[in-house]
Amino acid sequence: MKHYYALFYDELVNDFVDQRIPFREEHLRLARESHARGELQLAGALADPADGALLVFRAESPAVAEAFAKHDPYVQNGLVRKWHVRKWTVVVGNSEG
């Protein structure tokens, strides 16, 4: 049975918006591929200030979200210093029950 998992990027380097430029296309490619497989449901940066991100996955286990983070060039290149995954129970808006 599939569940929702939230991947939080908790701690970013200073000046993340500028430092991510060389890695952004690879990051977005990974996100688009995950979305095409039906894993990544929603994703985006937290704003004002841009100091984190939230990515929501639907999968059998948290391993899908964890693998995404481990392969993300933002994480691999030290731009995301801290991240974690939590199971998320959707109460409103989930038409699949």
Order of alpha helices (4+ residues) and beta strands (2+ residues): beta-alpha-alpha-beta-beta-alpha-alpha-beta
